[in-house]
Amino acid sequence: MTLFASILDALAPAADRLDLWLILGFAGQALFSARFVVQWVASERRRRSYIPVLFWYFSLGGGALLFVYAVKRGDPVFIAGQGMGLLVYLRNLALIRKEAAASRRPADIAVSAG
């Protein structure tokens, strides 16, 4: 059986219903994979390696869906991998937000009393 046939078979209605958990897992994987396309396009536009903020949002969204899917499956390896990744994505977004806020603050102006 080919990969495509396996996917179609997995998505086939079981007892007249779709497996929504499987659809959630594929959606998470699609989001997670799309982050590489986002990074590639951004790097090509700049003609250098570059990671845009959108990369981290795709990582967070895809990782969160995959984490939920992993919990539903009860897969400890998958849970640990996605769980640790979520911490990294959140931390990077927090650092980006902190840097953006700092750049919006007016610089301290020294006044000489001379």
C-alpha positions in Angstrom: 0.0 0.0 0.0 1.4 3.4 -0.9 1.7 6.3 1.5 -1.1 8.2 -0.2 -3.4 5.1 0.0 -2.5 4.7 3.7 -3.5 8.3 4.4 -6.8 7.9 2.5 -7.5 4.7 4.3 -6.8 6.4 7.7 -9.1 9.3 6.8 -11.9 6.9 5.6 -15.0 7.1 7.7 -15.0 4.5 10.5 -18.5 3.7 11.5 -19.7 6.6 9.3 -17.6 9.3 11.0 -14.2 10.8 10.3 -11.4 10.4 12.8 -11.1 14.0 13.9 -8.0 13.3 16.0 -6.2 12.2 12.9 -7.3 15.3 11.0 -6.0 17.4 14.0 -2.7 15.5 13.8 -2.3 16.2 10.1 -3.3 19.8 10.5 -0.7 20.2 13.2 1.9 18.6 11.0 1.0 20.8 8.1 1.4 24.0 10.2 4.6 22.7 11.7 6.0 21.9 8.2 4.8 25.2 6.8 7.2 27.1 9.1 10.1 25.8 6.9 8.5 27.2 3.8 8.1 30.6 5.6 11.7 30.6 6.7 12.9 29.6 3.2 11.0 32.3 1.4 12.1 34.9 3.9 15.7 33.9 3.5 15.5 33.9 -0.3 14.0 37.4 -0.3 16.9 38.7 1.9 19.6 36.6 0.2 20.8 35.4 3.6 19.6 33.0 6.3 16.8 34.7 8.2 14.1 33.5 10.7 11.0 35.7 10.6 8.7 36.0 13.6 6.0 34.2 11.6 8.3 31.1 11.8 7.8 31.0 15.6 4.1 31.4 15.4 3.8 28.5 12.9 6.1 26.5 15.2 3.9 27.3 18.2 0.6 26.6 16.4 1.7 23.4 14.8 3.6 22.3 17.9 0.5 22.9 20.1 -1.8 20.8 17.8 0.8 18.0 17.7 1.2 18.1 21.5 -2.6 17.7 21.9 -2.5 14.9 19.4 0.4 13.2 21.2 -1.4 13.4 24.5 -4.5 11.9 23.0 -2.3 9.0 21.6 -0.5 8.7 24.9 2.9 8.7 23.3 5.5 9.8 25.9 8.2 10.4 23.4 6.0 12.5 21.2 4.7 14.4 24.2 8.2 15.2 25.5 9.4 16.3 22.1 6.6 18.6 21.4 6.3 19.8 25.0 9.9 20.9 25.1 9.6 22.5 21.7 6.6 24.6 22.9 8.8 26.1 25.7 11.4 27.1 23.2 8.9 28.7 20.8 7.2 30.6 23.6 10.6 31.8 25.0 11.7 33.0 21.5 8.4 34.9 21.1 8.8 36.5 24.5 12.4 37.6 23.7 11.2 39.1 20.4 8.4 40.9 22.1 10.8 42.2 24.8 13.3 43.4 22.2 10.5 45.2 20.2 9.2 46.9 23.3 12.8 48.1 24.2 13.3 49.6 20.8 10.0 51.6 21.1 11.1 53.3 24.3 12.7 56.7 24.0 16.4 56.7 24.6 17.7 58.3 27.7 19.0 61.8 26.9 21.9 63.1 28.9 21.7 66.8 29.7 24.9 68.5 30.6 24.8 71.2 33.2 27.5 73.3 31.7 
